[in-house]
Amino acid sequence: MSYPSRQHAFDLLNRYTSKPGLIKHAIAVEEVMRYFARQSQGDEEEWGIAGLIHDLDYEMFPDQHCLKAKEILEADGWPKNLIRAVLAHGWGLFTEVKPESEMEKHLYATDELSGFIVACALVRPTKKLSDVDVEFVCKKWRIPSFAAGVKRDVVARGAELLNTSFERLANETLKALQASADKLGL
């Protein structure tokens, strides 16, 4: 399948996103998606690009999140499956597009979880992903005031869509982020 290059996606992301934390989050989700593509025999480049652009419109259009991204991507000639993945990651929050493909389910399940795991790393004395284990993630997960903005119900529904447990999803997402720690500066 033909889709825009990673560089094109990154340039588009930077056109609509200026906050370093949001760009770092996009790269983190990109890396997690690449990891899961390898695990699922998916197209690593396609899945990675979906992760990179999933929050394309979040900074500039928070009240139209996902919907504005659809407009931007359509105007730029993006393939329908990548546009649908962006819409599906907002299922139940911003859109009614339910994740159906493996790529969509993984993006939906790991977007919030990636941010949560990064938050876990940032409270460690070293601020390094290598000093986080799945037990620490699960312990922090049970504390509602920790990373309170993370939508835990979305992650739980995502794990359900993938027919896996939260612990297994957290462990695999943590592995993906740890493998990309240098790119993330964590």
Residue, then its C-alpha position, 0 to 999 in steps of 0.5 A: m500500500s502507498y502512503p506518505s513517507r515518515q518524513h512527510a508525516f513528521d513535517l505535517l505533525n510539526r506544522y500543527t504541533s509546536k509543544p515538545g512534549l506532544i511531539k515526543h508523545a507522537i514519537a513514543v506512540e510511533e515507536v510503540m506502533r512499530y513494535f506491535a506491527r513487528q509482533s503482529q506481522g503488520d506493516e511497520e512503516e504504516w503502523g508507525i506513521a499512524g502512531l506519529i500522526h494520531d494527535l496531529d490536530y490536538e494542540m491547535f484544535p483540541d475541541q475538534h480532535c480527530l475530526k480536524a485531523k481527518e480534514i487535514l489528512e484528506a486535504d493532503g491526500w492521505p489513504k483512507n486506512l490511515i485516516r480511519a486509524v486516527l479517527a478510531h483512536g478517538w473512539g468514544l471520546f471524539t468519534e464513534v469510529k470503533p477500532e476494527s483492524e489490528m493497527e486501529k486496536h493497537l493505536y487505541a489501546t496504547d496511546e494513553l498507555s504510552g503516556f502513562i508509562v512515560a509518566c512512570a519513568l519521569v517519577r523515577p529518580t533517574k527519569k529513565l525507562s530502563d528503571v521501570d518494570v511492569e510491576f511499577v506500572c501496575k502499582k501506579w495504575r491502581i493509584p487514580s491520582f497518578a497521571a490522573g489525566v490518563k483515560r484508564d477506561v480507554v486502555a481497559r477497552g483497548a486491552e479487551l479489543l485486543n483480547t489481552s490483559f492490562e498487565r500483558l499490554a503494559n508489559e509489551t508497551l513498556k518493552a517497546l518504549q524501553a527499546s526506543a528510550d534513546k530516541l525519546g531521551l528517556 
